[in-house]
Amino acid sequence: MGTSRLVVVGAVDRPVRLSVADLRRRWPAREAAVTFECATSGSRRHTFRGPLLREVVVTAGPGFDAARRKDRSRFLLEVTGEDGHATVLSWAEIDEDFGNAPVLLATELDGLELDSLGSQLVVPTDHCGARYISGITRIRLTAAASPG
């Protein structure tokens, strides 16, 4: 059985490489029971468990001034899966001072551990499943604009 890994790179102080087991072991798991529409298979209902995306990225040392809201609000997260499917979230979506969306890096799907398949991005606030990225390989943090 293979072990899938993801990297957190870009505008971070310490790029990190993590397995699904690392995600399970190093951060508290949250649970999200979600229903979303999938373009290919209709309505889907699942229960996911895993750490918050925000908590994982923070350990890599995001390249923004955490004390300045305007600085944090200009950063983006690009999440890419092993199949090339990618999506973008703003840091403000997941930041506690802004949207505080409980976006997960799932380590379990309906009780099945995802170690060999890779973690999955879960955006519980989305009604469409397009930002549910499977088999995450990379999370890249970038700045959208220069600080003003």
C-alpha angles and dihedrals in degrees: 000000000000126000115226119214136195132198130217107211143149123062094016133115095224119027108213135202116208138182123211087254089055090053090050095046103040103045135041113261121238124197127224124185103198142178119199139160117252117200092220103037108022125228114012128191121194142155115225130189128195146101125298113268089227093057093050095048092046090063089061090059106247112229096239133096100258091201093058115073093195090055093050092046094062096061126101133199119215111197118194130189129209090258091058094254108141139176139183130228127182118238086232090064091063100028115110091228093054128024097345089199110179095234111175138203093216119218093177134041116195090337095311114123110231098210095124095036099045131242121300129223109235121193103185093185093061119096091197122062096220093108094050098107116193126207095015112211102169142022111190121191116205138170115242096205142001116274112265 
